[in-house]
Amino acid sequence: MVRPLEGIKVLEFTHAVMGPCAGFLMSENGADVTLVEPTKGSPTRFLKGFGTGYFWYYNRNKKSLAIDIKSEEGLKIIYELVKEADVVIENFGPGTMDRLQLGYEKLKTLNPRLIYCSLKGFLSGPYEKRHAMDEVVQMMGGLAYMTGRSGDPLRAGTSVVDITGGMFGYIGVLQALFEREKTGEGKFVKSALFETCAFMVGQHMAYQSQVDYPIPPMPERISAWSIYKIFETADDDRVFIGIISDKHWRRFCEAFGWKDWLEDASLSTNNGRIDEREWFLPELDQRVKLLTKADIIDKCETGDIPFAPISQPKDLFEDEQLNKGNSLSEVKMKNGKMVKLPKFPLEYGGERTEKISDPPEIGEHTHSILKRLNHTEKEIEEMVKNNII
C-alpha cells in the first residue's frame, strides 16, 4: 500500500498521550519513528486506571531505543541520530529539553534540515511556562463548562485535547516538510493544549458574542433542531434520533406510521415543531417508548433519518462498520492479548493504513539501532554493563 511518509525519520521524546499521538499519526503513515525511552521503560507503559491503554494504543509501528540520555555516551548517540533525522517530537515540561541539551537551538546546529515539533500546555505568552494536562485546559478553556450541566463542569469522555493537540502538531510537521522541499531548511513547530481547547470552544465564543445572556452548557442548550435527543425504548434501552430538516420529518412520520402528525400543519416546519415542543416532545417520548430498540433502528433505517444506538467502548470491537470497513487493526497488548483497535481514520487513495508492527518492548530495537550507527558488539556490551542502554 502507499505510505506517504515512508523514508521520513522521526525521533520521539514523549509520554502520556499528546506526543505519542503525534508520533503515531506519522508512524501509521509510514514514517520510521524511534521512541526514545528510559532504560527502565517509559512511565506511560506502567499507568493504571484510565491510563492503562495509552502506551499500547499510541505506540504501534514504532521502534524503542531505551537509553540514558543524561549520560555523556547516551547523549552522543542521540546526537548521531539527530544528524540523520527529519523530525523530532517532544512533549515534556517547559525547559526540560533545553536542560537535557536537546532543545531546538542546540539540535538545529547538528541538522539545519531538522523539523522540531514541541507539544506543550500553552503557546507563547504569559502562561507558557505553566504545566498543563488535558483536564486542566478543559476546565480553563470552557470545554468542561460546556460539557457538564450548570454548576457541574465535566471533562469530555476521552483525552480530546491531548489527541487534537497532537493532531495539530502532526499538521504542523506536514506543513514544515512541505516548506522544506522549497527552502531546504527545517522549522520549529509548536502546538499546545490550551490554545487547542480554545480553538474547539471558538464556536461557542462566536455564539456568546451574538447574545446578551450567558450561553448554557450543551446538556441545557436550546437545540436548533426540533427533534435532537435520546429516547427510551420499550425494552429499557435508549436510541438517539435527530430530525434536522423538514424532509427528515416527513420521512420520520411515514416510517413510524404517524399520519396524524404528517397532516398537522403546526408540525410541518422545524420552527413550528419547536414552538409546539411543550406538548409535542412529551407525546413523542411516549410514542417512541412503545417500540423496542430494534424496531426503532429498523424504522429509522427505512426512513433514512439520522439515529444512533447509545454504545459503550466495548461495543466498538464488534461494530459492523468498523470491522467490515477495515477500520480496526489487531494490536498486541501488554498482557500478550491481540485486540482490535482503530486505525488512522482516513482513506488515502481509496486505501486504509495497515499496521507495520506492534508496540515495542522496552529497548527492543536498541541493539539494531546502535549496530546501524556502527557501534561494535564490545561497545554495546559495555554500555549495557554501565546501564547506558
TITOR-608486 format. One record per atom (N, C-alpha, C): residue in one letter; x, y, z. Coordinates in steps of 0.1 Angstrom, whole numbers, padded with zeros to 4 digits, always signed. Example, Ala and Ser with C-alpha at 12.3 -4.5 7.8 and 13.67 -1.06 7.14 Angstrom:
! TITOR-608486
A+0132-0057+0078/A+0123-0045+0078/A+0132-0033+0078/S+0128-0022+0071/S+0137-0011+0071/S+0129+0000+0079/
END
This chain:
! TITOR-608486
M+0008-0012+0000/M+0000+0000+0000/M+0009+0012+0000/V+0003+0024-0004/V+0010+0037-0004/V+0012+0041+0011/R+0024+0045+0015/R+0027+0050+0028/R+0034+0064+0025/P+0026+0075+0026/P+0031+0088+0021/P+0043+0093+0029/L+0045+0089+0041/L+0056+0094+0049/L+0068+0084+0049/E+0068+0074+0041/E+0079+0065+0040/E+0092+0072+0037/G+0102+0069+0045/G+0115+0075+0043/G+0118+0086+0053/I+0107+0091+0060/I+0109+0102+0069/I+0113+0096+0083/K+0124+0101+0089/K+0129+0095+0101/K+0125+0105+0113/V+0119+0099+0123/V+0114+0107+0134/V+0120+0102+0147/L+0125+0111+0156/L+0129+0108+0169/L+0119+0113+0179/E+0114+0105+0187/E+0103+0109+0196/E+0107+0108+0211/F+0106+0120+0218/F+0108+0121+0232/F+0095+0124+0238/T+0087+0114+0242/T+0073+0117+0246/T+0068+0108+0257/H+0057+0111+0263/H+0050+0103+0273/H+0035+0106+0272/A+0027+0098+0279/A+0013+0100+0280/A+0006+0100+0267/V-0001+0110+0262/V-0010+0109+0250/V-0006+0119+0239/M-0004+0132+0242/M-0003+0142+0232/M+0009+0139+0222/G+0021+0137+0228/G+0033+0135+0220/G+0032+0121+0213/P+0029+0110+0220/P+0027+0097+0214/P+0017+0097+0202/C+0006+0105+0204/C-0004+0106+0193/C+0002+0112+0181/A+0009+0123+0182/A+0015+0129+0170/A+0025+0119+0163/G+0033+0112+0171/G+0042+0102+0165/G+0035+0091+0159/F+0024+0086+0165/F+0016+0075+0160/F+0010+0079+0146/L+0005+0091+0145/L+0000+0095+0132/L+0010+0095+0121/M+0023+0098+0125/M+0034+0097+0115/M+0037+0082+0112/S+0038+0074+0123/S+0042+0060+0121/S+0031+0052+0113/E+0019+0056+0115/E+0008+0049+0109/E+0008+0052+0094/N+0014+0063+0090/N+0015+0066+0076/N+0029+0064+0070/G+0037+0055+0076/G+0049+0050+0070/G+0062+0056+0075/A+0062+0067+0084/A+0074+0072+0089/A+0081+0062+0098/D+0095+0063+0098/D+0103+0055+0107/D+0105+0062+0120/V+0096+0058+0130/V+0096+0065+0143/V+0103+0057+0153/T+0113+0064+0160/T+0120+0058+0171/T+0116+0065+0184/L+0110+0057+0193/L+0107+0062+0206/L+0119+0061+0215/V+0123+0072+0220/V+0135+0073+0230/V+0129+0072+0244/E+0132+0061+0251/E+0126+0060+0264/E+0137+0056+0274/P+0135+0058+0287/P+0145+0054+0298/P+0148+0040+0297/T+0159+0036+0303/T+0163+0022+0303/T+0153+0013+0310/K+0146+0018+0319/K+0135+0010+0326/K+0122+0011+0319/G+0121+0019+0308/G+0109+0020+0301/G+0101+0033+0304/S+0094+0037+0294/S+0086+0049+0296/S+0076+0047+0307/P+0074+0057+0316/P+0064+0055+0327/P+0050+0053+0322/T+0047+0057+0310/T+0034+0055+0304/T+0031+0040+0303/R+0041+0032+0301/R+0039+0017+0300/R+0032+0012+0312/F+0034+0018+0324/F+0030+0012+0337/F+0018+0019+0343/L+0012+0028+0336/L+0000+0035+0341/L-0012+0026+0343/K-0020+0029+0353/K-0032+0021+0356/K-0044+0029+0354/G-0056+0024+0357/G-0068+0031+0356/G-0070+0035+0341/F-0075+0048+0339/F-0078+0052+0325/F-0065+0054+0317/G-0053+0052+0323/G-0041+0053+0315/G-0036+0039+0310/T-0044+0029+0314/T-0039+0015+0311/T-0037+0013+0296/G-0045+0019+0287/G-0043+0016+0273/G-0035+0026+0265/Y-0030+0037+0272/Y-0023+0048+0265/Y-0011+0043+0256/F-0002+0036+0263/F+0010+0032+0256/F+0007+0023+0244/W-0002+0013+0246/W-0004+0003+0236/W-0013+0008+0225/Y-0020+0018+0227/Y-0028+0024+0216/Y-0019+0033+0207/Y-0011+0042+0213/Y-0004+0052+0206/Y+0010+0049+0201/N+0015+0037+0204/N+0029+0034+0201/N+0031+0022+0192/R+0021+0018+0185/R+0023+0008+0175/R+0031+0013+0163/N+0038+0005+0156/N+0046+0008+0144/N+0059+0016+0148/K+0062+0017+0160/K+0074+0025+0164/K+0085+0015+0169/K+0097+0020+0168/K+0109+0013+0174/K+0112+0019+0188/S+0118+0011+0197/S+0121+0015+0210/S+0136+0016+0212/L+0141+0027+0216/L+0155+0029+0219/L+0156+0032+0234/A+0160+0023+0243/A+0160+0025+0257/A+0174+0029+0261/I+0176+0042+0265/I+0189+0048+0267/I+0189+0059+0278/D+0200+0060+0285/D+0201+0071+0295/D+0206+0083+0288/I+0197+0092+0284/I+0201+0104+0277/I+0208+0115+0286/K+0208+0112+0299/K+0215+0121+0308/K+0230+0118+0309/S+0234+0106+0303/S+0248+0102+0303/S+0255+0108+0291/E+0268+0110+0292/E+0276+0116+0281/E+0275+0107+0269/E+0276+0094+0271/E+0276+0084+0259/E+0262+0084+0253/G+0252+0084+0262/G+0238+0084+0257/G+0235+0096+0248/L+0239+0108+0253/L+0237+0120+0246/L+0244+0120+0232/K+0256+0114+0232/K+0263+0114+0219/K+0256+0105+0209/I+0250+0094+0214/I+0242+0086+0205/I+0230+0093+0199/I+0223+0100+0208/I+0211+0108+0204/I+0216+0118+0193/Y+0227+0125+0195/Y+0232+0135+0186/Y+0235+0128+0172/E+0240+0116+0172/E+0242+0108+0160/E+0229+0106+0153/L+0218+0103+0160/L+0205+0100+0154/L+0199+0113+0149/V+0201+0124+0156/V+0196+0137+0152/V+0201+0141+0139/K+0214+0139+0136/K+0220+0143+0124/K+0214+0136+0111/E+0207+0125+0113/E+0201+0118+0102/E+0186+0119+0102/A+0180+0125+0113/A+0166+0126+0115/A+0160+0137+0106/D+0147+0135+0103/D+0139+0146+0097/D+0131+0154+0107/V+0127+0147+0117/V+0117+0153+0127/V+0121+0148+0141/V+0120+0157+0150/V+0120+0154+0165/V+0106+0159+0170/I+0100+0150+0179/I+0088+0153+0186/I+0090+0152+0200/E+0086+0162+0208/E+0087+0161+0223/E+0075+0168+0229/N+0072+0162+0241/N+0061+0168+0249/N+0064+0169+0264/F+0076+0171+0267/F+0080+0172+0281/F+0077+0187+0286/G+0078+0188+0300/G+0075+0201+0306/G+0084+0212+0301/P+0080+0225+0303/P+0087+0237+0298/P+0102+0236+0303/G+0111+0238+0293/G+0125+0239+0297/G+0132+0226+0298/T+0125+0214+0298/T+0131+0201+0301/T+0141+0198+0290/M+0137+0199+0277/M+0146+0195+0266/M+0158+0204+0265/D+0157+0217+0269/D+0169+0226+0269/D+0178+0221+0280/R+0173+0217+0292/R+0182+0213+0303/R+0189+0200+0299/L+0183+0192+0290/L+0189+0179+0286/L+0198+0181+0274/Q+0200+0194+0270/Q+0208+0197+0258/Q+0202+0191+0245/L+0189+0191+0245/L+0182+0186+0234/L+0171+0195+0228/G+0173+0208+0232/G+0164+0218+0227/G+0166+0221+0212/Y+0157+0229+0206/Y+0158+0231+0192/Y+0170+0239+0188/E+0174+0249+0196/E+0186+0257+0192/E+0198+0249+0192/K+0200+0239+0200/K+0211+0230+0200/K+0210+0220+0188/L+0199+0214+0187/L+0198+0204+0176/L+0199+0209+0162/K+0194+0221+0160/K+0194+0226+0146/K+0209+0229+0142/T+0218+0231+0151/T+0232+0232+0148/T+0238+0219+0142/L+0232+0208+0147/L+0236+0195+0142/L+0230+0191+0129/N+0218+0197+0127/N+0210+0193+0115/N+0201+0205+0111/P+0205+0214+0102/P+0197+0225+0098/P+0184+0222+0091/R+0183+0209+0086/R+0170+0205+0080/R+0160+0199+0090/L+0164+0199+0102/L+0155+0192+0112/L+0143+0200+0115/I+0131+0193+0115/I+0119+0199+0119/I+0116+0194+0134/Y+0114+0204+0143/Y+0113+0201+0157/Y+0099+0205+0162/C+0092+0195+0166/C+0078+0196+0170/C+0077+0196+0185/S+0074+0207+0191/S+0073+0208+0206/S+0058+0209+0209/L+0054+0200+0218/L+0040+0199+0222/L+0039+0203+0237/K+0032+0214+0240/K+0032+0220+0254/K+0018+0222+0259/G+0018+0228+0271/G+0005+0232+0276/G+0000+0245+0270/F+0009+0254+0267/F+0005+0267+0262/F+0015+0272+0252/L+0010+0279+0242/L+0018+0286+0233/L+0025+0298+0239/S+0033+0306+0231/S+0040+0317+0237/S+0030+0327+0243/G+0034+0332+0255/G+0025+0341+0262/G+0027+0340+0277/P+0019+0347+0285/P+0020+0347+0299/P+0020+0334+0306/Y+0013+0324+0300/Y+0012+0311+0306/Y+0022+0301+0302/E+0031+0304+0293/E+0038+0294+0285/E+0047+0285+0294/K+0051+0290+0306/K+0059+0282+0315/K+0051+0273+0324/R+0038+0274+0324/R+0030+0266+0332/R+0029+0251+0327/H+0028+0242+0337/H+0025+0228+0333/H+0010+0227+0331/A+0006+0218+0322/A-0008+0216+0319/A-0011+0202+0315/M-0023+0198+0317/M-0028+0184+0313/M-0041+0186+0306/D-0046+0176+0299/D-0058+0177+0292/D-0070+0183+0301/E-0072+0177+0313/E-0083+0181+0321/E-0081+0195+0326/V-0068+0200+0328/V-0066+0213+0333/V-0071+0223+0322/V-0068+0221+0310/V-0072+0231+0300/V-0087+0229+0296/Q-0092+0217+0298/Q-0107+0216+0296/Q-0114+0225+0306/M-0109+0226+0318/M-0115+0234+0328/M-0113+0249+0325/M-0101+0253+0322/M-0099+0267+0320/M-0102+0272+0306/G-0104+0263+0297/G-0107+0266+0283/G-0122+0266+0280/G-0131+0264+0290/G-0145+0265+0288/G-0152+0252+0283/L-0143+0242+0280/L-0149+0229+0274/L-0156+0221+0285/A-0151+0221+0297/A-0157+0214+0308/A-0171+0220+0312/Y-0171+0234+0311/Y-0183+0241+0314/Y-0194+0237+0304/M-0190+0236+0291/M-0200+0233+0280/M-0204+0219+0280/T-0196+0210+0286/T-0199+0195+0286/T-0208+0191+0297/G-0206+0197+0309/G-0214+0193+0321/G-0227+0201+0322/R-0234+0199+0333/R-0246+0207+0335/R-0242+0219+0343/S-0251+0229+0344/S-0248+0241+0352/S-0243+0238+0366/G-0232+0244+0370/G-0227+0242+0383/G-0219+0229+0384/D-0218+0221+0374/D-0211+0208+0374/D-0202+0206+0362/P-0191+0214+0361/P-0183+0212+0349/P-0177+0198+0348/L-0176+0193+0336/L-0173+0179+0334/L-0163+0177+0322/R-0153+0170+0324/R-0143+0168+0313/R-0150+0159+0303/A-0145+0160+0291/A-0150+0151+0280/A-0146+0137+0283/G-0153+0127+0276/G-0151+0113+0279/G-0139+0107+0273/T-0130+0114+0267/T-0117+0109+0262/T-0107+0120+0263/S-0094+0118+0260/S-0084+0128+0260/S-0084+0137+0248/V-0096+0143+0246/V-0099+0150+0234/V-0089+0161+0231/V-0084+0169+0241/V-0075+0180+0238/V-0061+0174+0235/D-0057+0164+0243/D-0044+0158+0240/D-0043+0153+0226/I-0054+0146+0222/I-0054+0140+0208/I-0054+0151+0198/T-0063+0161+0199/T-0064+0171+0189/T-0051+0180+0189/G-0045+0182+0201/G-0032+0189+0201/G-0022+0182+0194/G-0021+0168+0195/G-0012+0160+0188/G-0015+0161+0173/M-0027+0161+0169/M-0031+0163+0155/M-0026+0176+0149/F-0027+0187+0157/F-0022+0200+0152/F-0007+0199+0151/G+0000+0192+0160/G+0014+0190+0159/G+0018+0183+0146/Y+0010+0173+0143/Y+0012+0165+0131/Y+0010+0174+0119/I-0001+0182+0119/I-0003+0191+0108/I+0009+0201+0106/G+0014+0206+0117/G+0025+0215+0116/G+0037+0208+0110/V+0040+0196+0114/V+0051+0188+0108/V+0049+0187+0093/L+0037+0183+0089/L+0035+0181+0075/L+0037+0195+0067/Q+0032+0206+0073/Q+0035+0219+0067/Q+0050+0222+0066/A+0057+0219+0076/A+0072+0221+0076/A+0079+0212+0066/L+0075+0200+0065/L+0081+0191+0055/L+0078+0196+0041/F+0066+0202+0039/F+0063+0207+0025/F+0072+0220+0023/E+0073+0228+0033/E+0081+0241+0031/E+0096+0237+0029/R+0100+0227+0036/R+0115+0223+0035/R+0118+0219+0021/E+0108+0213+0013/E+0111+0210-0001/E+0114+0222-0009/K+0109+0234-0005/K+0112+0246-0012/K+0124+0254-0007/T+0126+0253+0007/T+0137+0261+0013/T+0150+0253+0017/G+0148+0240+0019/G+0159+0232+0023/G+0162+0233+0038/E+0154+0241+0045/E+0156+0243+0059/E+0145+0238+0068/G+0149+0234+0080/G+0139+0229+0090/G+0131+0240+0096/K+0123+0236+0106/K+0114+0246+0112/K+0111+0242+0127/F+0109+0251+0135/F+0104+0249+0149/F+0089+0250+0148/V+0082+0239+0153/V+0067+0239+0152/V+0062+0236+0167/K+0052+0244+0171/K+0047+0242+0185/K+0032+0242+0185/S+0027+0232+0191/S+0013+0230+0194/S+0011+0230+0209/A-0001+0234+0213/A-0004+0235+0228/A-0018+0231+0231/L-0020+0226+0243/L-0033+0221+0248/L-0043+0233+0249/F-0039+0244+0256/F-0048+0254+0259/F-0054+0261+0247/E-0045+0264+0237/E-0049+0271+0225/E-0057+0261+0216/T-0054+0248+0217/T-0062+0238+0210/T-0076+0237+0216/C-0077+0238+0229/C-0091+0238+0236/C-0098+0250+0232/A-0092+0262+0232/A-0098+0274+0228/A-0103+0274+0214/F-0095+0268+0205/F-0100+0266+0191/F-0113+0259+0190/M-0114+0248+0198/M-0126+0240+0197/M-0138+0247+0204/V-0135+0255+0214/V-0146+0262+0220/V-0150+0275+0213/G-0142+0278+0202/G-0144+0290+0194/G-0158+0292+0189/Q-0165+0281+0185/Q-0178+0283+0180/Q-0188+0288+0191/H-0185+0284+0204/H-0193+0289+0215/H-0190+0304+0218/M-0177+0308+0216/M-0173+0322+0218/M-0181+0330+0208/A-0181+0325+0195/A-0189+0333+0185/A-0203+0334+0188/Y-0209+0323+0194/Y-0223+0324+0198/Y-0225+0334+0209/Q-0216+0334+0219/Q-0217+0343+0230/Q-0217+0358+0226/S-0209+0360+0215/S-0208+0374+0210/S-0221+0379+0205/Q-0230+0371+0202/Q-0242+0375+0195/Q-0254+0376+0204/V-0252+0372+0217/V-0264+0373+0227/V-0260+0380+0239/D-0270+0385+0247/D-0267+0392+0259/D-0269+0384+0272/Y-0269+0371+0271/Y-0271+0363+0282/Y-0260+0352+0282/P-0256+0346+0294/P-0246+0335+0294/P-0251+0323+0286/I-0243+0318+0277/I-0247+0307+0269/I-0248+0294+0278/P-0258+0286+0276/P-0259+0274+0285/P-0250+0263+0281/P-0246+0254+0290/P-0238+0242+0286/P-0246+0233+0277/M-0240+0224+0270/M-0246+0216+0260/M-0258+0208+0265/P-0258+0202+0277/P-0270+0195+0281/P-0282+0203+0283/E-0280+0216+0284/E-0292+0225+0287/E-0294+0235+0275/R-0288+0232+0264/R-0289+0241+0252/R-0303+0240+0246/I-0306+0251+0240/I-0318+0251+0231/I-0314+0247+0217/S-0318+0235+0214/S-0313+0229+0201/S-0319+0237+0189/A-0311+0238+0179/A-0316+0244+0166/A-0326+0235+0159/W-0326+0222+0164/W-0335+0212+0157/W-0346+0208+0166/S-0358+0206+0161/S-0370+0203+0169/S-0369+0189+0176/I-0362+0180+0169/I-0360+0166+0175/I-0346+0163+0174/Y-0339+0162+0186/Y-0325+0160+0186/Y-0321+0155+0200/K-0325+0143+0203/K-0325+0138+0217/K-0324+0123+0218/I-0322+0119+0230/I-0322+0104+0233/I-0336+0100+0238/F-0341+0089+0233/F-0354+0083+0236/F-0353+0070+0243/E-0361+0068+0253/E-0362+0055+0260/E-0370+0045+0251/T-0367+0032+0252/T-0373+0022+0244/T-0382+0013+0253/A-0390+0005+0246/A-0399-0005+0253/A-0391-0015+0261/D-0379-0019+0256/D-0370-0029+0262/D-0359-0023+0271/D-0362-0011+0276/D-0353-0005+0286/D-0339-0002+0280/D-0339+0002+0268/D-0327+0007+0262/D-0329+0021+0257/R-0319+0027+0250/R-0321+0041+0245/R-0315+0042+0231/V-0321+0051+0223/V-0317+0055+0210/V-0317+0070+0208/F-0307+0075+0201/F-0307+0089+0198/F-0313+0091+0184/I-0322+0101+0182/I-0327+0104+0169/I-0326+0119+0167/G-0322+0123+0155/G-0320+0137+0151/G-0328+0140+0138/I-0337+0149+0139/I-0345+0153+0127/I-0341+0167+0124/I-0333+0169+0114/I-0327+0182+0111/I-0332+0189+0098/S-0342+0184+0093/S-0348+0190+0081/S-0363+0186+0080/D-0371+0194+0073/D-0385+0191+0072/D-0387+0178+0063/K-0377+0176+0054/K-0377+0163+0046/K-0376+0151+0056/H-0366+0152+0065/H-0365+0142+0075/H-0378+0140+0083/W-0384+0151+0087/W-0397+0150+0094/W-0407+0142+0087/R-0409+0144+0074/R-0419+0137+0066/R-0415+0122+0065/R-0403+0119+0063/R-0398+0105+0062/R-0400+0098+0076/F-0397+0106+0087/F-0399+0101+0100/F-0413+0097+0103/C-0423+0105+0100/C-0437+0102+0102/C-0441+0090+0094/E-0437+0090+0081/E-0440+0079+0072/E-0435+0066+0077/A-0422+0066+0081/A-0416+0053+0086/A-0422+0048+0099/F-0427+0057+0108/F-0433+0053+0120/F-0448+0052+0120/G-0454+0055+0108/G-0468+0054+0107/G-0476+0065+0114/W-0471+0077+0115/W-0478+0087+0123/W-0484+0097+0113/K-0495+0092+0106/K-0502+0100+0096/K-0508+0113+0102/D-0513+0112+0115/D-0519+0124+0121/D-0509+0135+0122/W-0497+0132+0126/W-0487+0143+0127/W-0482+0148+0113/L-0482+0139+0103/L-0478+0143+0090/L-0488+0153+0084/E-0501+0152+0088/E-0511+0161+0083/E-0513+0173+0092/D-0506+0174+0103/D-0508+0185+0113/D-0499+0197+0108/A-0506+0207+0103/A-0498+0219+0097/A-0489+0226+0108/S-0493+0225+0120/S-0485+0232+0131/S-0472+0225+0133/L-0470+0212+0128/L-0458+0205+0129/L-0450+0203+0116/S-0454+0210+0106/S-0449+0208+0093/S-0435+0214+0091/T-0431+0224+0099/T-0418+0230+0098/T-0410+0228+0111/N-0397+0229+0110/N-0388+0228+0121/N-0392+0238+0132/N-0393+0251+0128/N-0396+0261+0138/N-0410+0259+0144/G-0420+0254+0136/G-0433+0251+0141/G-0432+0240+0152/R-0424+0230+0150/R-0423+0219+0159/R-0416+0225+0172/I-0407+0234+0170/I-0400+0240+0182/I-0411+0248+0190/D-0419+0255+0184/D-0430+0262+0190/D-0439+0253+0198/E-0441+0241+0193/E-0451+0232+0199/E-0444+0222+0209/R-0431+0224+0212/R-0423+0215+0220/R-0430+0211+0233/E-0436+0220+0240/E-0441+0218+0253/E-0450+0206+0254/W-0459+0204+0244/W-0467+0192+0244/W-0462+0181+0235/F-0455+0186+0224/F-0451+0177+0213/F-0440+0167+0218/L-0430+0172+0224/L-0419+0163+0228/L-0423+0152+0238/P-0431+0156+0249/P-0436+0145+0258/P-0444+0135+0251/E-0452+0139+0241/E-0461+0129+0234/E-0452+0121+0225/L-0441+0127+0219/L-0432+0119+0211/L-0425+0109+0219/D-0420+0112+0231/D-0414+0103+0241/D-0423+0091+0243/Q-0436+0093+0246/Q-0445+0082+0248/Q-0447+0073+0236/R-0448+0079+0225/R-0450+0071+0212/R-0437+0062+0210/V-0426+0068+0211/V-0413+0060+0208/V-0411+0049+0218/K-0415+0052+0231/K-0413+0042+0241/K-0421+0030+0240/L-0431+0030+0231/L-0439+0018+0228/L-0431+0008+0220/L-0420+0012+0214/L-0413+0004+0205/L-0399-0001+0211/T-0395-0013+0206/T-0382-0018+0211/T-0371-0011+0203/K-0359-0012+0209/K-0347-0006+0202/K-0345-0011+0188/A-0347-0024+0186/A-0346-0029+0172/A-0356-0024+0163/D-0368-0022+0168/D-0379-0017+0159/D-0376-0002+0155/I-0371+0006+0165/I-0368+0020+0162/I-0357+0021+0152/I-0346+0013+0154/I-0335+0013+0144/I-0339+0009+0131/D-0348-0001+0130/D-0353-0006+0117/D-0361+0005+0110/K-0369+0012+0117/K-0378+0022+0111/K-0369+0035+0107/C-0359+0038+0115/C-0350+0049+0112/C-0342+0046+0099/E-0337+0034+0098/E-0330+0030+0086/E-0339+0030+0074/T-0351+0025+0076/T-0361+0025+0065/T-0364+0039+0060/G-0365+0049+0070/G-0368+0062+0067/G-0356+0071+0063/D-0344+0065+0064/D-0332+0072+0060/D-0331+0085+0068/I-0332+0083+0082/I-0331+0095+0090/I-0320+0092+0101/P-0313+0103+0106/P-0302+0101+0115/P-0306+0095+0128/F-0299+0085+0132/F-0301+0078+0145/F-0288+0072+0150/A-0288+0068+0163/A-0276+0062+0169/A-0280+0054+0181/P-0276+0041+0182/P-0277+0034+0195/P-0267+0041+0204/I-0269+0039+0217/I-0260+0045+0228/I-0250+0034+0231/S-0238+0035+0225/S-0228+0025+0227/S-0218+0028+0238/Q-0212+0017+0242/Q-0200+0018+0251/Q-0188+0014+0243/P-0176+0018+0248/P-0164+0014+0241/P-0163-0001+0237/K-0168-0010+0247/K-0167-0024+0244/K-0175-0028+0232/D-0186-0020+0228/D-0194-0024+0217/D-0187-0022+0204/L-0176-0013+0204/L-0170-0010+0191/L-0161-0022+0186/F-0157-0031+0194/F-0149-0042+0190/F-0156-0050+0179/E-0169-0051+0180/E-0177-0059+0171/E-0186-0051+0162/D-0184-0038+0161/D-0192-0029+0153/D-0190-0033+0138/E-0201-0034+0131/E-0202-0039+0118/E-0194-0029+0108/Q-0196-0016+0110/Q-0190-0007+0101/Q-0174-0007+0103/L-0170-0007+0115/L-0156-0007+0118/L-0149-0020+0113/N-0156-0031+0115/N-0150-0044+0111/N-0150-0046+0096/K-0162-0044+0090/K-0163-0047+0075/K-0157-0035+0067/G-0155-0024+0073/G-0149-0012+0067/G-0134-0011+0068/N-0128-0022+0074/N-0114-0023+0076/N-0108-0011+0084/S-0115-0008+0095/S-0111+0003+0103/S-0104-0001+0116/L-0102-0014+0118/L-0095-0019+0130/L-0083-0027+0127/S-0072-0025+0135/S-0060-0033+0134/S-0059-0042+0146/E-0054-0054+0144/E-0051-0063+0156/E-0037-0058+0162/V-0038-0055+0175/V-0026-0049+0182/V-0023-0058+0194/K-0010-0061+0196/K-0006-0069+0207/K-0005-0060+0220/M-0012-0064+0230/M-0013-0056+0242/M-0002-0060+0252/K-0001-0053+0264/K+0009-0056+0274/K+0008-0071+0279/N-0004-0076+0280/N-0006-0090+0285/N-0005-0100+0274/G-0001-0096+0262/G+0000-0105+0251/G-0013-0107+0243/K-0024-0102+0248/K-0036-0104+0241/K-0037-0095+0228/M-0042-0101+0217/M-0044-0094+0205/M-0058-0087+0205/V-0058-0074+0203/V-0070-0066+0205/V-0072-0057+0192/K-0084-0056+0188/K-0087-0048+0176/K-0089-0033+0180/L-0080-0025+0175/L-0080-0010+0178/L-0081-0002+0166/P-0087+0010+0167/P-0089+0019+0155/P-0076+0023+0147/K-0077+0023+0134/K-0067+0028+0126/K-0067+0043+0124/F-0057+0048+0117/F-0058+0062+0113/F-0071+0064+0105/P-0079+0074+0109/P-0093+0074+0103/P-0094+0082+0090/L-0087+0077+0080/L-0087+0084+0067/L-0085+0074+0056/E-0092+0075+0045/E-0090+0068+0033/E-0081+0076+0024/Y-0070+0070+0020/Y-0060+0078+0012/Y-0058+0071-0001/G-0063+0077-0012/G-0063+0070-0025/G-0072+0057-0024/G-0082+0057-0016/G-0091+0046-0015/G-0086+0035-0006/E-0074+0037+0000/E-0068+0027+0009/E-0068+0031+0024/R-0067+0021+0033/R-0066+0024+0047/R-0052+0020+0051/T-0047+0026+0062/T-0033+0022+0067/T-0034+0008+0072/E-0023+0002+0072/E-0021-0012+0078/E-0010-0012+0088/K-0012-0019+0099/K-0002-0019+0110/K+0011-0025+0104/I+0022-0018+0108/I+0035-0022+0105/I+0041-0032+0115/S+0039-0028+0128/S+0044-0036+0139/S+0036-0033+0152/D+0037-0042+0161/D+0030-0040+0174/D+0038-0030+0183/P+0033-0025+0193/P+0040-0016+0202/P+0053-0023+0207/P+0064-0016+0207/P+0077-0023+0210/P+0079-0026+0225/E+0086-0037+0227/E+0091-0040+0241/E+0101-0029+0245/I+0104-0028+0257/I+0114-0018+0262/I+0128-0021+0255/G+0133-0011+0248/G+0146-0013+0242/G+0147-0023+0231/E+0136-0027+0225/E+0135-0038+0216/E+0145-0036+0204/H+0147-0023+0200/H+0154-0020+0188/H+0168-0013+0191/T+0171-0013+0204/T+0183-0006+0208/T+0196-0011+0201/H+0197-0025+0202/H+0209-0031+0196/H+0210-0029+0181/S+0199-0030+0174/S+0199-0029+0159/S+0202-0014+0155/I+0197-0005+0163/I+0200+0010+0160/I+0214+0013+0162/L+0220+0008+0173/L+0234+0010+0176/L+0243+0003+0165/K+0240-0008+0161/K+0247-0015+0151/K+0247-0007+0138/R+0235-0001+0135/R+0234+0007+0123/R+0243+0019+0123/L+0245+0024+0136/L+0254+0036+0138/L+0268+0032+0139/N+0271+0019+0136/N+0285+0014+0135/N+0291+0012+0149/H+0283+0010+0159/H+0289+0007+0172/H+0292-0008+0173/T+0303-0012+0178/T+0307-0026+0179/T+0300-0034+0190/E+0300-0047+0189/E+0294-0055+0199/E+0300-0052+0213/K+0313-0050+0213/K+0320-0048+0225/K+0315-0034+0231/E+0314-0024+0223/E+0309-0011+0228/E+0295-0012+0233/I+0287-0020+0227/I+0273-0022+0231/I+0272-0029+0244/E+0281-0040+0246/E+0281-0047+0258/E+0285-0038+0270/E+0295-0030+0267/E+0300-0021+0277/E+0289-0011+0281/M+0281-0006+0272/M+0270+0003+0275/M+0260-0004+0283/V+0257-0016+0280/V+0247-0024+0288/V+0252-0025+0303/K+0265-0029+0304/K+0271-0030+0317/K+0271-0018+0325/N+0272-0006+0319/N+0272+0007+0326/N+0258+0013+0327/N+0247+0005+0323/N+0233+0010+0324/N+0231+0022+0315/I+0238+0024+0304/I+0236+0035+0295/I+0225+0031+0285/I+0224+0018+0282/I+0213+0013+0274/I+0206+0001+0281/
END
